[in-house]
Amino acid sequence: MARASKLLKIGDRAPDFRLPDARTGEEVGLSDLLGQPLLIYFGRGTWCPTCRRYMAHLRKTYGEVQKRGARAVVIMAQNPDRMREYLEENAFPFPVLADASRKVVKEYGVYVRVNFESINIARPANFVLDGDGIIRYIFIASVQVETPPEDEILAALEAAAD
């Protein structure tokens, strides 16, 4: 069962960020991605099999995201140098950003300092923002293998477009 967010709530303005695209090195900010609904996926790292599966799922279903007038971004709590090889071998139609300092992960309330399955990484989480950067949906996994129902994500993206 998903965890409740202790930091951000539905209706809050999403914290702004600027992070490097792990493949290109280009800085990408939240303001660059707004103007339409946005799905943000926070992952543990490209080394994580669960995160790789979810990224592959998002790549496969990205057309459904786009049909709703939305886009996506992935943020990994990882050093970009360690992500680059995986991203060069696995193309994605959305930016994959590196939060090496864990600053953004902390601002979104998905940072895990230490627990039984994690240390100094992000808890897998999904946020849907409307085009103005207002949070419309939050899903924070209780365990690393938990993912949100696809119909919930797509419904949230549709509602964020209204």
C-alpha positions in Angstrom: 0.0 0.0 0.0 1.3 3.4 -1.0 2.7 5.7 1.7 1.2 9.1 2.6 3.4 12.0 1.7 4.6 13.7 4.8 6.0 16.8 3.0 3.9 17.6 -0.1 0.2 17.4 -0.6 -2.3 17.5 -3.5 -2.7 21.2 -4.4 0.8 22.2 -3.4 3.2 23.8 -5.9 5.9 21.4 -6.8 9.4 22.3 -5.8 11.4 23.7 -8.7 14.6 22.0 -9.7 17.5 22.0 -12.2 19.3 18.7 -12.8 21.5 17.3 -15.4 20.2 14.9 -18.1 22.3 11.9 -17.3 22.8 11.1 -21.0 23.5 14.5 -22.5 24.7 16.5 -19.4 22.2 19.3 -20.4 20.6 21.0 -17.4 16.8 20.5 -17.3 14.5 22.4 -15.0 11.0 21.9 -13.9 10.0 25.2 -15.6 11.4 23.7 -18.9 8.9 20.8 -18.6 5.7 22.7 -17.6 3.0 24.2 -19.7 1.4 20.8 -20.0 0.7 18.0 -17.4 3.9 16.2 -16.2 4.5 12.8 -14.8 7.6 12.7 -12.6 8.9 9.3 -11.6 11.5 9.1 -8.9 13.7 6.0 -8.9 16.4 4.5 -6.8 18.9 4.3 -9.7 19.6 2.8 -13.1 21.2 -0.1 -11.2 17.9 -1.1 -9.7 16.0 -3.9 -11.5 12.6 -2.6 -10.4 13.4 0.9 -11.6 14.6 -0.4 -14.9 11.4 -2.4 -15.3 9.3 0.7 -14.5 11.3 2.9 -16.9 10.8 0.3 -19.7 7.1 0.2 -18.9 6.9 4.0 -19.0 8.7 3.9 -22.4 6.2 1.3 -23.7 3.2 3.3 -22.5 4.5 6.7 -23.2 2.1 7.1 -26.1 -0.7 7.0 -23.7 0.9 9.7 -21.6 1.3 11.9 -24.8 -2.4 11.2 -25.8 -3.4 13.0 -22.7 -1.3 16.0 -23.6 1.3 15.2 -21.1 5.0 14.4 -20.8 7.2 12.6 -18.4 10.6 12.9 -16.7 12.5 10.4 -14.6 14.7 11.5 -11.6 17.2 9.1 -10.2 19.0 9.6 -6.9 22.3 8.7 -8.5 25.5 10.1 -10.0 25.1 10.8 -13.7 28.4 9.2 -14.6 27.1 5.9 -13.2 23.9 6.2 -15.3 25.4 7.1 -18.7 26.3 3.7 -19.9 22.8 2.3 -19.2 21.2 5.2 -20.9 23.4 5.0 -23.9 22.3 1.3 -24.3 18.6 2.0 -23.5 17.0 5.0 -25.2 14.0 6.7 -23.6 11.7 9.3 -25.1 11.8 11.4 -21.9 14.6 13.0 -19.9 16.3 10.9 -17.3 17.8 13.3 -14.7 20.4 12.7 -12.1 20.0 14.0 -8.5 23.4 13.0 -7.2 23.1 15.4 -4.2 19.6 14.0 -3.3 18.4 17.6 -3.0 15.3 17.2 -5.2 14.5 13.8 -3.8 14.5 15.4 -0.3 12.4 18.4 -1.4 9.8 16.0 -2.8 9.8 14.0 0.4 10.9 10.7 -1.1 14.4 10.4 0.3 15.4 7.3 2.2 18.3 7.8 4.5 18.3 4.1 5.6 15.8 1.3 5.9 15.8 -2.5 5.5 16.1 -2.3 1.7 17.6 1.2 1.0 20.3 3.6 2.0 20.7 7.2 0.7 18.4 6.9 -2.3 14.9 7.7 -3.4 11.8 5.8 -2.6 10.1 4.9 -5.9 7.4 7.6 -6.4 5.1 9.2 -9.0 3.9 12.7 -9.0 1.5 14.2 -11.6 1.6 18.0 -12.0 -0.7 20.2 -14.0 0.8 22.6 -16.5 1.3 25.2 -13.8 3.3 22.9 -11.6 0.5 22.2 -9.1 0.6 18.6 -7.7 -2.5 16.7 -8.7 -1.5 13.1 -7.8 1.1 11.5 -5.5 2.1 7.8 -5.2 5.0 6.9 -2.9 5.8 3.2 -2.8 6.0 1.5 0.6 8.5 -1.0 -0.8 10.7 -0.8 -3.9 8.6 -3.2 -6.0 5.3 -1.3 -5.5 4.0 0.7 -8.5 0.9 2.8 -9.0 -2.1 1.4 -10.9 -1.7 2.6 -14.6 -5.3 3.7 -14.7 -4.7 6.0 -11.8 -1.8 7.7 -13.5 -3.6 8.1 -16.8 -6.7 9.5 -15.0 -4.6 11.9 -13.1 -2.9 13.1 -16.3 -6.3 13.6 -17.9 -7.6 15.5 -14.9 -4.5 17.6 -14.8 -5.1 18.6 -18.4 -8.5 20.1 -17.7 
